[in-house]
Amino acid sequence: MGINGESESNAAVLSIEERDGAVVVFIGTTYAILPPEQAMAVGELLTRYGYHAKTGQEVQGKKIMSEMIQNKLYQRASLMIKNLTDRKTKPMRIAKEVVDAVLREVT
């Protein structure tokens, strides 16, 4: 079950949405309305706890974000390289496309 997930009985168990400048979290029939700053703080805590639950390690600085961005960029660069290679694109053009995509993501 995940965000906006369904249980086996097809009843929504967890749903998160943005509504009128706030974040609304539904768990079953209970809900909480969070202002943006509070929702971001909750998101950070969930990320930290999720990372610890998955790896057994405490978060070091911005490690979570850098790992998430890094993994996303690995996948994106790999797909771009494959597609551009399949189209017989020259190596310098491939490099330019990949670097430009990475810079768009991190700036």
Protein Blocks (a to p, Z undefined) as FASTA:
>chain_A
ZZhiacfkopafbdcddeehiacddehjbccdddfklmmmmmmmmmmmmmmmmnopaceh
jlmmmmmmmmmmmmmmmmmmmmmmmnopafklmmmmmmmmmmmmmZZ
